[in-house]
């Protein structure tokens, strides 16, 4: 239970209409993977935040003050995210933070933000552990505790009674693995192995996988590079069983680097239609400024909404951290992703899932999925 009651540079980005003293701007922080294997969704989420900041400043800022965005590279690691949080909070004096993106970033930065009473909203972190990260920690992306129930529902519908999983040893991937095992039942898991981050050679695991009897293979990585290597070697080993993955696989970049290896693979993520709409939609503005997303539009959309939500609350209650926390906790927000709010643990309510598939090198949305 929570405690409350109520272009791209690599290290630091400042966006403001003026560059005067710190009391002339409201500083907003960002933490995400701007380099490394997870940089594709770091780029997308930062671009979403940048669009929001540009729009806010063009409309006059918050209470007449321009918003200054300071972005730090969390590199999808806890240590780098903790360093980034320390700098943003103690040196830059940000009012709030959009991030982390990787669950490990959020979990490492959370105690620092919590102690300083600085609100963080993550648009990507999905580990169930984030639920208990603190009273100042929110996310507008749904927890893997729900996602794995959605995966289990699809597996049951497709008759996938026996599952093989290879996971990357990160906070996000291991938490998703544990949640998926709980959702399908341990007896359904025929193969369950974990590799260290950066692993590129899965051939020995594929040799062992030949002895397992399974219906579906789950490549469960923190980055699309991990999933690409696993899928390429899975297909090279001659396996024809279907593959099924999670939101990291919802990446245009994955289709490019993995090619035919991911053709036909299905996955669960938030809807690709988040942010889409008419001629003035977020999707139109995003593509006009940055082109197609490197990963997927839903991450950028949720980052955009997190930024605008924070701006709205700060405009209403001021910059005091506790007041911002209480304002975020109470709000029902209508954004580019739809209407949503937060439960008592800071988890989002109102953002659902979709079943998707790689077809002809592109990700196609098949249907919505409601966890039982």
Helices and strands as residue ranges (DSSP letters): G 22-24, E 25-32, H 39-58, E 66-73, H 78-86, I 87-91, E 96-98, H 103-116, E 119-122, G 128-132, E 137-139, H 144-158, E 163-168, H 171-184, G 186-188, E 189-195, H 203-209, E 216-220, H 224-236, E 242-245, G 247-249, H 252-258, G 259-262, E 266-269, H 282-290, H 297-317, H 321-330, E 332-335, E 338-342, E 348-349, E 353-359, E 362-369
